[in-house]
Amino acid sequence: MPIHYLLPCIGCDYQFQLTTSQAGQPLDCPQCGTAIDVPKLGTLKRLPISDDSSPDTTASNSGDIGWKRYVFAIGLITAVVAGLAGVALYWYSQSLFTPVDIDGHIAMVEHDIDQFSAGELWHVWHQQDLEDGLGEWVEPKYMGYNIQSNHLKNFSYGLLGLAALGVLTLLSSFAMKR
């Protein structure tokens, strides 16, 4: 059972029964509504000790402060972790991306074809086994990396949105009533 210390209200002499966990927290008097700042721990321990520890005379809004701190901590952790992860993932996705110059690639293939004579092209064409089509399509690695880069970039946008939600949660903790 915690020790309760007596603190009188400066407005009406109402006797608050406080525990050491309430040191330094603001309180409102339930009788006159005066805002009271609970003294720090060293000063609180010098106050008279209560003989009666009935729960109806203890300070009522100490749990609200804990809830406000909890919301603040969740918002801060979410904003920092999701924000850092989102930025890191976005940076990594950009390092995977390879720009593709389609017009340059077509020009290179046309240049290579122009190097062959008509007879050489005819010979290459007849060596192809066209019963099953022109052959199996092999996707270049950079195309797979570009697809992966787009997926990672979209996921990083989601993480940055979660970080923004964390910031909103953090800010809402300031708007909560005491």
N, C-alpha and C positions, 0 to 999 in steps of 0.2 A: 504494500500500500504506500503510495507516494506521500511525501510530506507536503502539506498545504501551508502556504505563507499568506498572511493577511495584508491586503493593500487597500487603504480607504480611497474612495472616489473623491476627487478634489471639488466636485460640484455638490454632492449630497451626502457624503460620508458612508455610502454603501460599501460594505466589506467584500472585496473580491477574495476568493480563495484560489491561490495560484500555485502551480507546480514549477519546478525548475525548467521544464521543457518550454514554458511560456515566457521565459526571460527575453527581454528586448522586443516583444511583439506588441503591436497596438491593439487596444480593446475599446469597446464602447460600453458605457454604463447602461445596464438594462433599466434603471430607474429614471435617470435624468438625461441619458444620451450623450454625456460628455465623453470626448475621446481621451483615453488614458494611454500613456506609454508605459508599459511594464518595465521596471528597472532591469539593468543588466544583472547577470548571475551573482556577482559579488555583493551588490546592494540588495538584491532579492533575498539572499540568505541571511541578511541582518534584520529582516522584518520579523514581527512576531509570528509564531507558529500557531496554526488553528487547532483547537481541540476537537471541533466538529468537522468531519470531512464528508458532509452530505453532498451528493452530486448536483443538487439543484442550485447551489450557490457558487459553483465553480464558473470560471469564465466560459462564455458560450461560443465564441467564434474562433477558438484556437484551431479547430479542425479545418476551417475555411482557408487559413493561411497555408496549411499543409497541402491542401488540394490545389491551391494556386501555384505553389512551388512545384508540385507534381506536373501540372499542365505546362508550366514554364520549362521544366527539365525535359519533358517529352518533346516539346516543340523545338528546343535547342538541339537535342540529340538528333532528331529527325532532319532538321535543316542542315546541320553540319555533315552528318554521315551521307545522306542522300545527295547533298550538293557536291561534296568531294567525289563521291562515286560517279555522279553524273558527268562532272567535268573531266575526270580521268577517262571514263568510257568514251566520251565524245572525242577527246584527244586521240585515244587509241584507234577509234574507228576512222578518223581522218588519216592516220598513218597507214592504214591498210588500203585506202582508196588509190586506184591508179586511173588517171584520166585517159580516156580513149579518144583517139583522133581517127574517126572513121574515114574522113576524106583522105587523110594521109595514108591510111592503110590501103585504101582502094588505089591510090596513085602508085604505091609501092608494088602492088600486085600487077597493075597494068604495065609498070616499068619492067617487071620480071618477065611478063608474057612477051613484051616487045623484044626481049633479048633472044627468043627462040625463033627459028625459021618456021615456015609453014609446014615443012616436012617433019621437023622435030615435034611440033604440036600435034600433028596427025599421028605420029608414032606413040606419043604419050597418051593420047586419047584412046587409041586401040589397046593399050595395055591395061586400061581400066576394066574391071569386072562390073558391068553395068546391069547385070541381072537383078542384083539386090539394091540398086541405086548407086549413087556416087561414093558410097562408103559411110563409115560410122563418123558421126560428128564428135569431135573431141573439143570440149570447151577449154579455152585457155585459162590458166590459173588466175590471171588477173580478173577475169569475169566473176569467178567464184569469190575472190576477195572483195570485189566491189559490191556483190550482193550481201556478203557478210558485213561489210562496212555500213551499208544502208540499214540493216537490221540492228546493229549495235548503236548506230546514231539515233534511230527511233527509240530504242530502249533508254538511251541516255536522256532523251527529251522527257521520258516518263519519270526518270529519277530526278531531273531538275524540277519537274512539276511537283513531285513529292516533297522536294526541298522547299518549294514555295509554300506548300501546305504546312510544312513545319514552321516556317516563318510566321504564317498567319496564326497558327496555334500558339506560338510564342507571344505574338502581339495580343492575342485574345486573353492571355493570362493577366496582362496589365489592365484590361477592361473589366475583369471580374470584380465583383463587390467583395469587400473585406469580410 
